[in-house]
Amino acid sequence: MRNKRLLLYVTFITGILLLVMSLTVTAASVPRISTDELKTKLGSADLVVLDVRGNWDWVKSEEQIPGSDRVPPGGANQWAANYPKEKTIVLYCA
């Protein structure tokens, strides 16, 4: 019984570590854009800017990038298909 419990814990922890490592690799592979570079591209027909801030951060903020669309931060599966893949899509949250 004790060995089964230990095996279950080890399996669970290994799964969590693999998940975290895969997310880290995915996030690291996403290109980043500087504020200055984004400013030069604003207004371009090939650029889509998405505001993915949480509700509280969005409500308390007095600023937003002109022309940006607000989308829910956890709902990428719902809104991702609404934007053309051939365009540059910039997500911002701060």
Secondary structure, 3 states (H helix, E strand, C coil): CHHHHHHHHHHHHHHHHHHHHHHHHHHHCCCCCCHHHHHHHCCCCCEEEEECCCHHHHHHCCCCCCCCEECCCCCHHHHHHHCCCCCEEEEECC
